[in-house]
């Protein structure tokens, strides 16, 4: 039911806003005290990973609702790619190509973070990801709102 998926989008947007509120608070309080230390790098990395994981979880729910066809290998990258596809007679693309390119960076970073257990993060990379985070937030919000409008139209038909 499209209404349920709309509810999932709204819930994900609320969670993403909470993640961002935490990020903004961290940057204006603790980060100013800590500076570019290991602790602040870990927090920054976790925020970026959580942001991407929340987004990916919604993508998985959308995929299951419409097509539910992900291979076992490379499913994370396949899922992200599928969100850029318009599937004729089924659904519009969920995200723009620009949003995709930024989220691809986050997915790669999360993979690195999960499997290589690195805690001495490269601040150049973290600052790049923070810049991309600030760029993707409004893009993703717009993409999700546009997709929600599509679902509303779908449920009217």
QUIMORA-V322893 format. One record per residue. N is the residue number from 0. RES is the residue in one letter. SS is DSSP state (h for helix, s for strand, l for the rest). PSI is psi in degrees with one decimal (NA if undefined). Layout:
N,RES,SS,PSI ; N,RES,SS,PSI
This chain:
0,X,l,130.7 ; 1,X,h,-33.2 ; 2,X,h,-37.8 ; 3,X,h,-41.8 ; 4,X,h,-36.4 ; 5,X,h,-41.8 ; 6,X,h,-38.7 ; 7,X,h,-40.5 ; 8,X,h,-47.0 ; 9,X,h,-42.4 ; 10,X,h,-43.6 ; 11,X,h,-40.6 ; 12,X,h,-37.9 ; 13,X,h,-44.0 ; 14,X,h,-42.9 ; 15,X,h,-37.4 ; 16,X,h,-38.1 ; 17,X,h,-41.1 ; 18,X,h,-44.0 ; 19,X,h,-39.0 ; 20,X,h,-41.3 ; 21,X,h,-45.2 ; 22,X,h,-48.1 ; 23,X,h,-42.5 ; 24,X,h,-44.3 ; 25,X,h,-45.7 ; 26,X,h,-32.6 ; 27,X,h,-8.8 ; 28,X,l,-85.6 ; 29,X,h,-41.1 ; 30,X,h,-36.1 ; 31,X,h,-31.2 ; 32,X,h,-46.0 ; 33,X,h,-40.5 ; 34,X,l,-157.1 ; 35,X,l,69.7 ; 36,X,l,170.6 ; 37,X,h,-43.5 ; 38,X,h,-46.6 ; 39,X,h,-30.1 ; 40,X,h,-42.2 ; 41,X,h,-43.8 ; 42,X,h,-45.7 ; 43,X,h,-45.2 ; 44,X,h,-40.5 ; 45,X,h,-39.9 ; 46,X,h,-46.0 ; 47,X,h,-43.3 ; 48,X,h,-42.4 ; 49,X,h,-41.9 ; 50,X,h,-47.4 ; 51,X,h,-42.0 ; 52,X,h,-41.6 ; 53,X,h,-44.6 ; 54,X,h,-46.1 ; 55,X,h,-37.2 ; 56,X,h,-41.8 ; 57,X,h,-41.5 ; 58,X,h,-40.7 ; 59,X,h,-41.4 ; 60,X,h,-40.0 ; 61,X,h,-45.3 ; 62,X,h,-45.0 ; 63,X,h,-37.1 ; 64,X,h,-39.0 ; 65,X,h,-44.4 ; 66,X,l,-32.8 ; 67,X,l,45.0 ; 68,X,l,82.3 ; 69,X,l,133.7 ; 70,X,l,163.1 ; 71,X,l,-36.4 ; 72,X,l,140.8 ; 73,X,l,28.9 ; 74,X,h,-29.6 ; 75,X,h,-49.8 ; 76,X,h,-36.3 ; 77,X,h,-41.9 ; 78,X,h,-47.8 ; 79,X,h,-45.4 ; 80,X,h,-44.6 ; 81,X,h,-25.7 ; 82,X,l,-14.2 ; 83,X,l,-7.7 ; 84,X,l,134.3 ; 85,X,l,126.4 ; 86,X,s,106.0 ; 87,X,l,129.2 ; 88,X,l,0.5 ; 89,X,l,-60.8 ; 90,X,s,161.5 ; 91,X,l,167.8 ; 92,X,l,143.5 ; 93,X,l,-40.6 ; 94,X,l,157.6 ; 95,X,l,165.1 ; 96,X,h,-36.5 ; 97,X,h,-45.7 ; 98,X,h,-43.7 ; 99,X,h,-47.9 ; 100,X,h,-38.9 ; 101,X,h,-45.9 ; 102,X,h,-29.5 ; 103,X,h,-39.7 ; 104,X,h,-42.3 ; 105,X,h,-40.7 ; 106,X,h,-45.1 ; 107,X,h,-41.8 ; 108,X,h,-44.7 ; 109,X,h,-40.4 ; 110,X,h,-47.6 ; 111,X,h,-47.9 ; 112,X,h,-41.5 ; 113,X,h,-39.0 ; 114,X,h,-11.2 ; 115,X,h,-4.0 ; 116,X,l,37.6 ; 117,X,l,129.9 ; 118,X,l,-5.2 ; 119,X,l,77.3 ; 120,X,l,148.6 ; 121,X,l,115.7 ; 122,X,h,-28.5 ; 123,X,h,-43.7 ; 124,X,h,-43.3 ; 125,X,h,-41.0 ; 126,X,h,-36.9 ; 127,X,h,-46.7 ; 128,X,h,-36.6 ; 129,X,h,-41.4 ; 130,X,h,-44.6 ; 131,X,h,-35.0 ; 132,X,h,-47.9 ; 133,X,h,-29.2 ; 134,X,h,-39.9 ; 135,X,h,-24.9 ; 136,X,h,-54.0 ; 137,X,h,-31.5 ; 138,X,h,-46.9 ; 139,X,h,-40.6 ; 140,X,h,-45.1 ; 141,X,h,-45.6 ; 142,X,h,-45.3 ; 143,X,h,-39.3 ; 144,X,h,-41.9 ; 145,X,h,-40.5 ; 146,X,h,-36.7 ; 147,X,h,-41.2 ; 148,X,h,-40.5 ; 149,X,h,-45.3 ; 150,X,h,-38.5 ; 151,X,h,-42.5 ; 152,X,h,-41.4 ; 153,X,h,-40.5 ; 154,X,h,-21.3 ; 155,X,h,-29.2 ; 156,X,l,NA
